[in-house]
Amino acid sequence: MRLLRNSYLVSAAVMVVATSSAFAEGPMPMNKGADITAMCGDKPAIVALADGYGGDTWRKISLAEFKDEASKCSNITRVLYTDAGGDPQKATSDLNSLVAQGANVIVVAPDFSQSLIPAMRAAMKDGVVVVPYNAKVNGEAGKDFSANVVQNVDSIAAEWAKWLHEHIKEGGLLYFSGPAGTAYSKNFNERIKANIGNYHGLKPLSQDYIVTNWNPADAQKAAAGAIATYPKIDVVAVDVGPVGSSVVRSFQQAGLEVPAVVSMASNNELNCMWADAKAAGKPFPYITLDGTTYQTRIALRRGLSLYEGTKDSDGTEVAAFVYADSLGGKEPFCDKSAPLDADFSGGLTPDALKAIFK
């Protein structure tokens, strides 16, 4: 297998450089993109998704999106998956294992992308196409990885800030995000502060984000602590639905008015909580930018096109779109018959989402 891989090494490296200029660049909506069947090619392919932490619902949906997209190419013979469970060392060994199992295209979740550069580079030397997604990896395309599908978080922060300036005008904001020190949360936090800084009535209540580990139970504890610490919270920002639901619930259980919620990657539970609040006559200001689970499809398309030598007209920079805006005439979609964790903004059908959480 290694000898066979090395026979593709030179052509694969050339392919990355030669075809990159043919791809459309610039942010595109997450739920858009080219038809993968035009990129399938003829060579049998084994594709893989390497997760750093696959325990949350966002990752489960993202994996289902990946598998659904791969199912459209009959020449994809196997779909592999690994979950490092939050362990950077296991993430490296998982990547090495996928190479040993014959993966031709590996899409890498963002959790440990920077520390994974040596393993990604080694995989490329074995002829594997490697595509980290969601977060920007500080490396060189064609050397450290084949391509990098990047979520434009600045566009989300800018949309949030503009909406807050238009509807809320002034107040203090807290951002609830992932584990302590994670690069994604740190970067997003800086972009939020920079964008609300454009409007003098808005300010961060904390210079750092509130750690929730992207875990509902931890988020609820963190929100309770924040309520005790800050006498007045006007805006909460969340980057995944289960965290948003827990934060909203904390305010409700404390008997407090729910502040304005600016969200991304929402879920059915958070949207139904807004619907219930409206029915009770207490709707909270709410906007969410979604479609983020769709990214694994975009990353797979790019990786497969590089491996097969086919053309991918999609860009590698993607942007979430406004899925709901309670003050802009676009109410959140709530389906009480669907799982609470369902995210209807991606590319999966309602039935497929229900199957994930059965």
PyMOL commands that set and color helices and strands:
alter all, ss='L'
color gray80, all
select helices_A, chain A and resi 2-20+36-38+57-70+88-100+110-112+117-125+153-167+183-196+216-229+241-253+268-279+292-308+350-356
alter helices_A, ss='H'
color red, helices_A
select strands_A, chain A and resi 28-29+45-51+76-83+105-108+129-134+149-151+171-177+202-204+210-211+235-238+260-264+286-290+317-319+321-325
alter strands_A, ss='S'
color yellow, strands_A
deselect
rebuild
show_as cartoon
